[in-house]
Amino acid sequence: MIERAALVYLDYAASTPVDSRVAKAMTALMTVDGNFANPSSTHAAGRRSVEHIAHAAGQLAALLNTDADRLIWTSGATESDNLAILGGAHFRQERGRHLITMRTEHKAVVDPFNVLEKQGFEVTWLDPETDGVLDIAKLEAALRQDTQLVSIMHVNNETGVVQDIEQIGTVCRARDVLLHVDAAQSVGKLPIDLEALPVDLMSMTAHKVYGPKGIGALYIADRPGVHVDPLLFGGGQQQRLRPGTLPVQQIVAFGMTAEIARSRMSDDLEHLRAMHNRFWSGIRDLPGVLVNGCIETGFPGILNVSIEDIEGESLLLALEPLCVATGSACNSQIQEPSYVLRALGRSDALAQSAIRFSFGRPTRIEHVDFAIDRYRSAIEKLRRIAPERVQ
Ligand SMILES: *Cc1c(COP(=O)(O)O)cnc(C)c1O
């Protein structure tokens, strides 16, 4: 019933549209006049594919201030997280089998740790403070002689909470413990300098930053003791760490995406801040509205709000044609309160009423104003009919 054009999309933390320049370059590369050759082939066409990949790796490396040969291409951040955590833990298991992460991590981190627990590793699950941030003293207290790997995300995908990666990394380095960072929500959006940061493994993905779905990377620091066991077997590509024919067009797209992100990062951030501030100003006076995370220190692309006495699924329906998220996108089939918000100390009811609004490059003031209007009228309407819904 709803016209496609009438949808208002404020779910950029779930995925972003591909930059049209990137989409064009990618398409041109795949067809007969492009560069479809297998980069593993030794003929001239194959060598051209290799050059395209090398160029893209240089673009991504420049965004992160690292060397291109530190980057392993993957299918996305889920695979990068799995490779870092399973591969990292297995590589270092002779030294010890204790690992540390947080309860607010993405499922792509939580689930590999669950697998490792079943394999006999011991995992310490740290809780954040009520603003979502990790108290560094809790990390220090959790580190043991046999701790091998810590995994803590940079920007939380549900709340926009930003962790102090530098401080966390410094603590880990002092104990010779590897730090893996899921940076799916921050690469290309916040400044990241891998020369300066004490980070050993970092996961990233193109589709959260205006690149295509299905391509990501894992950064592996050039330091003794930093390595991962592969998850896949079948060829010599990428130092055998991640074999398989490299998807040239996806990689070229990720490279372009990185270059574009680098050139406009401060403009993007300023834009997100403006959208975020306008939205928050428009809803903050609503009775019972609560921010999940922190308005001042959070990533401005994401604003997650709960509201008292309102049920989330009804709210989401009442918000249509606004495209926003309840819980996290990956869990939206299951009507369970978000485990991330529960870890911030939210009650089931408050966690269930949470809506994540996330802004992007295409977001305009009109979209934000539409969202404010929808949210306010949805709350009003649901509160009017609330007595019948409560049982
Ligand atoms: C989106 C996301 C992922 C998964 O990335 P894919 O590329 O979709 O596999 C992992 N971690 C975080 C924090 C994310 O936001």
Ligand as a Chemical Component Dictionary entry (heavy atoms), coordinates in Angstrom:
data_LIG
# 
_chem_comp.id                   LIG 
_chem_comp.type                 NON-POLYMER 
_chem_comp.pdbx_formal_charge   0 
_chem_comp.three_letter_code    LIG 
# 
loop_
_chem_comp_atom.comp_id 
_chem_comp_atom.atom_id 
_chem_comp_atom.alt_atom_id 
_chem_comp_atom.type_symbol 
_chem_comp_atom.charge 
_chem_comp_atom.model_Cartn_x 
_chem_comp_atom.model_Cartn_y 
_chem_comp_atom.model_Cartn_z 
_chem_comp_atom.pdbx_ordinal 
LIG C1 C1 C 0 26.681 -4.585 10.981 1  
LIG C2 C2 C 0 27.576 -5.013 12.059 2  
LIG C3 C3 C 0 28.217 -6.253 12.020 3  
LIG C4 C4 C 0 27.991 -7.247 10.908 4  
LIG O1 O1 O 0 28.535 -6.777 9.725  5  
LIG P1 P1 P 0 28.201 -7.509 8.330  6  
LIG O2 O2 O 0 29.147 -6.886 7.382  7  
LIG O3 O3 O 0 26.769 -7.173 8.052  8  
LIG O4 O4 O 0 28.431 -8.956 8.525  9  
LIG C5 C5 C 0 29.066 -6.578 13.050 10 
LIG N1 N1 N 0 29.279 -5.736 14.064 11 
LIG C6 C6 C 0 28.679 -4.541 14.147 12 
LIG C7 C7 C 0 28.973 -3.651 15.279 13 
LIG C8 C8 C 0 27.804 -4.147 13.144 14 
LIG O5 O5 O 0 27.204 -2.960 13.238 15 
# 
loop_
_chem_comp_bond.comp_id 
_chem_comp_bond.atom_id_1 
_chem_comp_bond.atom_id_2 
_chem_comp_bond.value_order 
_chem_comp_bond.pdbx_ordinal 
LIG C1 C2 SING 1  
LIG C2 C3 SING 2  
LIG C2 C8 DOUB 3  
LIG C3 C4 SING 4  
LIG C3 C5 DOUB 5  
LIG C4 O1 SING 6  
LIG O1 P1 SING 7  
LIG P1 O2 DOUB 8  
LIG P1 O3 SING 9  
LIG P1 O4 SING 10 
LIG C5 N1 SING 11 
LIG N1 C6 DOUB 12 
LIG C6 C7 SING 13 
LIG C6 C8 SING 14 
LIG C8 O5 SING 15 
# 
